[in-house]
Amino acid sequence: MLALSRKVNESIMIGNDVKVTILEIKGDQIKIGITAPKSIPVYREEVYIQIKEANKEAASDAVQENLKKLFQ
């Protein structure tokens, strides 16, 4: 993991297309802004984990349905 120090209104670049800017610092909370192309999804980690689990479950259900059809 790369750890960087930034102040309000300072940014970091990820590749050529993703810019992360520190918008506000209040106590133990930091607001960040992310500028990225629409083709790059940006999620909070907890939402990303939920999406991955839902996709895994859906894929598993689809495989089970296809196997049932094969053996009918």
C-alpha positions as CSV (number, residue, x, y, z in Angstrom):
1,M,0.0,0.0,0.0
2,L,1.2,3.5,-0.9
3,A,0.5,6.0,1.9
4,L,0.5,9.7,0.8
5,S,0.0,12.9,2.8
6,R,-2.2,15.5,1.1
7,K,-3.8,18.8,2.2
8,V,-7.2,20.2,1.3
9,N,-7.4,20.9,-2.5
10,E,-4.4,18.7,-3.2
11,S,-4.8,15.7,-5.5
12,I,-3.2,12.5,-6.5
13,M,-3.4,10.9,-9.9
14,I,-4.0,7.2,-10.5
15,G,-2.8,6.4,-14.0
16,N,-3.7,9.0,-16.6
17,D,-7.4,9.1,-16.0
18,V,-8.3,9.0,-12.3
19,K,-7.8,12.0,-10.0
20,V,-8.4,11.9,-6.3
21,T,-8.8,15.3,-4.6
22,I,-9.0,16.1,-0.8
23,L,-12.1,18.3,-0.5
24,E,-12.4,18.7,3.3
25,I,-10.9,17.5,6.6
26,K,-13.1,17.6,9.7
27,G,-11.8,15.8,12.8
28,D,-11.4,12.1,11.8
29,Q,-13.4,12.4,8.6
30,I,-12.0,13.3,5.2
31,K,-14.1,14.1,2.1
32,I,-12.6,13.1,-1.2
33,G,-13.6,13.8,-4.7
34,I,-12.9,11.3,-7.5
35,T,-12.7,12.2,-11.1
36,A,-12.7,9.2,-13.4
37,P,-14.1,8.2,-16.8
38,K,-17.6,6.7,-16.8
39,S,-16.1,3.4,-17.9
40,I,-14.3,3.0,-14.6
41,P,-16.7,2.1,-11.8
42,V,-16.0,3.8,-8.4
43,Y,-17.5,2.2,-5.3
44,R,-17.1,2.4,-1.5
45,E,-15.4,-0.8,-0.4
46,E,-18.5,-2.1,1.5
47,V,-20.7,-1.6,-1.6
48,Y,-18.1,-3.3,-3.8
49,I,-18.0,-6.3,-1.5
50,Q,-21.8,-6.6,-1.6
51,I,-21.8,-6.4,-5.4
52,K,-19.1,-9.1,-5.6
53,E,-21.1,-11.4,-3.2
54,A,-24.3,-10.8,-5.2
55,N,-22.6,-11.6,-8.5
56,K,-21.0,-14.7,-7.0
57,E,-24.4,-15.9,-5.8
58,A,-26.1,-15.1,-9.1
59,A,-23.4,-17.0,-11.0
60,S,-23.8,-20.0,-8.7
61,D,-27.6,-20.0,-9.2
62,A,-27.2,-19.8,-12.9
63,V,-24.7,-22.7,-13.0
64,Q,-27.1,-24.8,-10.8
65,E,-30.0,-24.1,-13.2
66,N,-27.9,-25.0,-16.2
67,L,-26.8,-28.3,-14.6
68,K,-30.4,-29.1,-13.8
69,K,-31.4,-28.6,-17.4
70,L,-28.6,-30.8,-18.6
71,F,-29.7,-33.8,-16.5
72,Q,-33.4,-33.5,-17.3
